[in-house]
């Protein structure tokens, strides 16, 4: 006959002392704009200044040149929720966008 084990007699080992809290940051996401044959330099630059926070005209112009001459540029890296918003805004403005990808 098997005797039942009462839960009050079983105690879990104290593992809190051995445990360490490890915080893992959320991944960042990259917004990549692709070169195309129909958006002007001025339009791409204006969109970057309008929709990407803290984007200066000089940075936007450099990124626009990179998009044109290299085929693409990473224009922003950050948390997923913000990346989704900026990506959607740039896409609605007519820019050719790569899918969001984690950094």
N, C-alpha and C positions, 0 to 999 in steps of 0.2 A: 504494500500500500504506500502510495506517495503522499507525503505530508505537504500541505500547502505552505508556501513561504509567504509570510506576512510582509507587506511592503514597509511597514514601520521598522522591521529588523534589518532591512538592507539600506545601507547608506552609500551614496556615491562618493568616490574619492574627491578630495578638494583639489580641483584642477585650476582654480582661479589663479593660484600662485604661479603655476607653470605657463599659463596662457599670456600671450602678449597681443595687445590690440594692434592690428595692422590696418592702416587706412590706405585704401587704394583709390587714387583719384579717378574721376570719370575721364574717359578718353577725350581728347580734343579732335575736332573735325576740320578738314581742309576745304576751303572754297576755291575751286579752280575754274578760271575763265578760259575758254578756248578761242582760238583765232577763227574768224569766219570771213567771208567775202562781202558782207553787206553792212556791218556796223562800222561807222566812222571812228577815227581816233577820238574825236571830240565827244561823241556819244558815249563811248566806253569810259573815257576819263570822267565825264559828268556823272555817269551811273556809279562809278566807284566812290566818288566824292559824296554823292547823295546817300548811298545805302550802306557804306562801310564806315563805322564810327572812327573818328579821329584820322581819317584819310586826308592827307594834305594834297593840294593840286600837284605838287612835285612828285609825291609818291605815286599818285594815280597816273601821271604821265609816264613815269618810269615803268610801271606795271603794264600800261597800255602798249608801250614799245616792246616789252618782253613778250606779251601776248602775240603781237604781230610778228616779231622776228624769230621767236622760239616756238611758237605754236600754242603756248599756254603759259599761265602764271598762277601761282598760289597767291590769292589776294587777301586771304584772312584765315587765321587758325584760332579755334576756340571751342567753347562748349557746344554740344550738339544742338540744343534748343535755339541758341542764337544763330548758329551756322545754318540751320534749316530756314530761319526767317530771312537772313541776308541772301541765301541762295535763291529762295523763291522770289524775293524782290528783284534781284538782278535778272533772273530768268523772265519775269513778267515785263521787265524793261526791254527785253529783246536780246539780251546777251546770250551767247552760246555757252552753256555750262556743262562741265563734267559732273557726273554723279558725286554726291558727297562721299568722302572716304575718311576713315579715321587716320589721325596723324601718327 
